[in-house]
Amino acid sequence: MRIQTKLTGFVVIMLAAFSYALVWISTQAYQGEVYRLNAEVSEHRLQQMYKIVDREYNLFLDGAYGDIDKAKKITIKRLETIFRYSAESGDSFPLIISDNGRILMSPHNYPRSNFPWNSISLDNIFAPAAAKFESKPPPNGIFYAEPYDENKLDDGDESPEKIKLKAKPIYSNISGDEQIILYVPFKKQNWNWLLCYAYSVNAQLYGVNTQWYSRQLIAVVCCMAASVAALFWLIQMSLSPLDHLVLTATNMAAGIFPPRDRKPRYRNDEIGFLSKAFDKMAARIQESMNKLQQEITERREKEHEIRALIENTPLPIVIIRSNGVCSINDMFTRVFGYVEDDLKTFEDWFTLSAPSDVSARKNRELWKNIIAQAASGSELVSIRCKNGRVLEVEIRHKRVENQTLLIFHDLTEIKEAEKRLRTTRNYLTQLFNSIHLLLVAVDEEGRITQWNQAIEKFTGIKSEVAVGVELWNVALFLLNYRKEVQEAINSGVSCEKYRENISWRKRSYVFNISINPLLNKDNKGAVIILEDTTELARKNELLFQAQKMETVGTLTGGLAHDFNNVLGGIKGSLSMIKYYLNNSPGEIGEVNEFLALAEESVSRAASMVEQLLALSRKSQLTLKKFDLTQAFDHVLKICRGTFDKRVNINFRKQPGEIMVKADQVQMEQVLLNLLINAEHAMTVMREDDTPPGGDIDIEVTRVKLDKAQFPAVSPADSYWKVIIRDTGVGIKPENMRKIFDPFFTTKIKSKGTGLGLAMVYNIIDLHKGYIEARSEPNKGSTFTVYLPELQPEDAEMEFGYDTGELYLGSGWILIIDDEPAIRTTAGKMLELLGYNVLAAPDGESGVRVFEEHQKEIRAVILDIAMPGMTGDEAYGRLKTIDPQVKVLIATGFTNDQRVRKTLEAGANGFMKKPYSIHILSRKLHEIINS
């Protein structure tokens, strides 16, 4: 060692014997200093151990741990962490012994037999009375312990409140290893430990022979006096680094780490190396303590944050510890009214939270089951507040180590809202089902969401079957409106359809259909409303027919006059033809002239009959494209031939066609009713002293309607404005608001039923048009009708024509007709065309003839309106005999339902009476060669 070398060299220069004695003295001094240092450090360590154990016991009393066993385990771990360097050393180490003699803490591989059990008696130490010890404590055996504080661990500060403790030593010599064990008992309730700290007695640097030192001491006594001063100085210089090392070690043991402003310089010897090692160890210890302090600070901050979150959460929270103690947040008090003093233990909560209708025992079992569950979960319970109010609460519980966390969610308002929602839903369902209209709601995908009782009754399909199924798979009669429903959902625009004919289970119905979109963006869909107007349509049809018959009755005189004129022309022409054929056969030109006149009269008579039938027949609304000028020509021709000749009719329109999409028959009915009312206002309704007659002015123009006056119109739409103005008696102001009411009339009973203007209003409304009326008494009336104009691109018309070409043929043709003149005339025409003719006067005989000659007959001309077996019945019999039979229907009543029925059954063609040879030849040619 270098320090020995220095001492030895110095002594050899001065005196070998003196040097040897000086070494001996230095060694003794070093040994004494190390012994003193070990004693002080051991006492400090034992003091520190007592502080830690006492602090953990106080924490246990404060409830920081669940039980005392857990507190002891945590204390042992804390001591092992703090004294891990000492425990790993073989010279000094801590020991903890329980009252039953079990070693709880010791160095690795420390056998139980090494402890001097014979020197102490644990029974005496932990007896109620203080035990007496034979051994004497070291001089410094009395020390003080203060409560353990993690923030001031080993900081060297002394607390003003000190506990006086006496540490007692035990001398142990195991296999030549001499140890001093300081011990002090820690006696608390349920906590009896013997705290010990052992350190080595032998602190010599190397082994020496003390007898040899005695013999040599006599030889060097003489030299000691001369060398005292130099030797004293040498010892001081040699031991000063050791003093510094001892001070550093003591401070480090006490937890004092003085700051180092500059890097220290170490001597290049063993003490320098040891000082450097101690400083590095101190730096590492200080670094570890700083990290530990930082972790403790962060943990406390997190605990503070968690507590702040719990206190400020909007939900009531209860924390139940293992000993039953409760902690609650402020929201718990605000919701339930209980403060923490009301819930000192959770047993109190069993009684306080029980509603009046729940027994305390049942409530206690409920809560104990919640607390006993190890897994997280939720429960619905009723809780009685401090003010007596009972709340429906959802409790979410979670076990966190030995504590249980309860989070309360008040569902009272939600439950009440759900109850109100159910009540509202039931009310709406009842309201939905009480409506007599057929209602069905669908979502964006077309699946049914609502199906009321009216449509259940109509379809026979229950709501529970229909809801959730696509509408088109349930209500097949709405399949044709799938496109309209989807467009309404996508565009958000309602769609309405009037008087739609719908077939369901072999029955026909008339419905007004309204498709209304649901504008909720999160729940898109549509509500379809079906109003059954079948009976109303039937009544309107009867009303409309009655008005038609009234109109026919009004025009009967004029029509009869015109028809007689036609018949007169036919009869006169035939008499003149007969005369020329009998008296002047050569006058062919005159005969042809009268033949042409007769043919023209026949055409005029057929036209008059067709017009009369059009006015009187029953028909449904059939919209088609046509020129309104045709309706005016037809109606004006009738009116000019039947009205009083003192009434002048003036008609003006702008050049070109008046194209509309409407029912031509109903439009003619509108015009005819308005013109008849105008004629009556200037004739039969005048006073007796006022001469009849006047002017009817008709004017047709194209206009754009004002949206302020007609909100439903589009600015881009054009309308035809039809004005019918008369100079009649006018309408009184008090009657103006009733003129469109059914059965309201100011005419005498024989001249009107009050249905005319009601039907006019109804027809115009069905055609999405408008009608206005203005009148002044004794000055006349003006009726204005607005009809939507047909767009030019949709205004294509179909025209039929007859080229006049004759189509010749061959084979047998059967004529079945009850009119002899028709059979004769048609037979002659067929013979001229090259056919052979068979004739039958009725359906039964016609069927017999066909059955006899079915192989020769190429076609049948069949009348529909015949006595006995009608034409449609005869067709069915013919079809049974020969499914391939070719039949041409010939009738003068084009709107007979039997004609449509026979055509739908498979008849090959239709020909209207009267017909010419050209039409007959073309129709037969078409069906025979088809």
Beta strands, then each sheet from edge to edge (+ up, - down):
strand 1: 93-98
strand 2: 103-105
strand 3: 142-145
strand 4: 163-166
strand 5: 168-174
strand 6: 177-188
strand 7: 191-200
strand 8: 317-320
strand 9: 326-328
strand 10: 377-384
strand 11: 390-400
strand 12: 403-410
strand 13: 438-443
strand 14: 448-451
strand 15: 495-504
strand 16: 507-518
strand 17: 525-532
strand 18: 624-627
strand 19: 647-653
strand 20: 659-662
strand 21: 694-703
strand 22: 719-726
strand 23: 770-776
strand 24: 780-788
strand 25: 812-816
strand 26: 836-840
strand 27: 857-862
strand 28: 887-891
strand 29: 909-912
sheet 1: 2+ 1- 7+ 6- 5+
sheet 2: 3+ 4-
sheet 3: 9+ 8- 12+ 11- 10+
sheet 4: 14+ 13- 17+ 16- 15+
sheet 5: 18+ 20-
sheet 6: 19+ 21+ 22- 24+ 23-
sheet 7: 26+ 25+ 27+ 28+ 29+
end
